[in-house]
Amino acid sequence: MTKDEHIRYWLDSARHDLETAESLFSNQKYDWALFIGHLVIEKALKAHCVQDSDNKNPPKLHDLVRLAELTSLNLTEDQKLFLDEVNDFNIEARYPDYKQALYKKCTPDYARHYFDTIKEFYAWLTSLLR
């Protein structure tokens, strides 16, 4: 695959995951919607990693802050803080010790705030790709 095809792969996968997250959110599965939201941002960042390097394969990382640092994106401190907060959805949804805490934390208002911001961040990331 060409570099552009790799970028398209990550963007298509992120878009598919966003559709899945939307479905989960509308069915009030807020914890899983936020978990998939993490994947959406991760894949958009991986598209940036491919665009900004000579390597067509992004690193096998899930830490959004670290992935962003491997791109040419100039993030604000608030954006980095947001990515760090979204990282928690990846961990808290995976591990039983944390899963119940995330489930309890995911009220409709809490989830709506983060889910809307995830979608905005995703749209911003995709708008910056060539």
N, C-alpha and C positions, 0 to 999 in steps of 0.2 A: 504494500500500500504506500501511496505517496504521503507526504507530510499533511497535505490538505485532506486526504482521505482519513488519516488518523484524527485530525481535528474534528472532522465531520462525524466520525464514529463517537467521539466523546460527547459532542453536542447532541447527536441524535439520542444517545443513551440517557443523557441528562433530561432531555425533553420528555422522553418516555417515562422516566422516573417521576418527573413533575406531574404528569397526567395521573400516575398511580397515587402519588401523594394527595392530589386533589380529590380523588375518589375516596381515599381513606379519611381525609378531613371531612368530606361531606357526610360520611358515615360515622362521624364522631369517634374515629379511632385516632385520636390526637397524638398519642405517644408514637404510633407507627408513622403517622404523617410527618412528624418532625424528624424521625429517624431517616425516612426516605428523603426528606428535605436536606439532610446532611449530605446524602449521596448526590443530590442534584448539584449542590455547590461544589462538592468534591470533583465531580466529573467536569463541570465547567472550568474549574481551576486546572484540571489535568489537560484540558484543551489549550489553556494558556501556557502550561508547561511545554507542551509540544510546539506551540507557535514560537515560544521564546528561546528554544534551544535547538541544538543540532540533532538531538535524540528524538526519534519518533515515538518512543515509549516513555511515558511519564513515570516518575518514581512510584513504587508500590507503597505509598503512604496514605494514611487516612486523616492525618492532622492537617486541618484546613489552614491554620496559620503557617505551618511549615511549607505546605504546598504553595501558598501565596508568596512566601519569601523566595521561592525558586522561579518566580516569574518576574516580568518587568513592571508589574503593577505597583503603583505608589499608593498604598493604603494609608488611610488616616488611622490614628490610634483608636478611634471609635469603631472603625471597620475591623481592625484587628481584634478588638474586644468582642465584637459581635461574632466573628469567626470562632473565637475561643469558646464562647457560650454555645454555639451550635455544635462544636466538638463534643460537648457533654451529651447531646442527644444520641450520638454514635455509641458512646460508652454505656450510658444509662439504659438504652433500649436493648443492649446485648446481654448484659450480665444480670442474673437473677437478684443479686443483692441490691442493685440500683434500680432495677426495672419497676418495682412497686413504688419507689419514691417518685420516679418520673411519671408513672401513671397518675398518682395522686396530685402531682404538681400541674398536670396538663388540664387545667380548667379550660372551658371554651375561650375565655378572654386571654389567658396566658398563651394558649396555642395559636389563637388568631394573630396576636402580636408577632410572635416569632415566625409563623407561617407566611404572613404578609411580607415581613422583612426578608425572609429567605427568597420569596418570589421577586421582590424588588432587586435584591443583590444579584440573583441569577440573571435577571434582565439586563442589569448594568454590565455584568461580566460578559454576557454574550454580545452586547452592543460594541464592546471594545475589540472583538476579534475581527481580523481582516476578512 
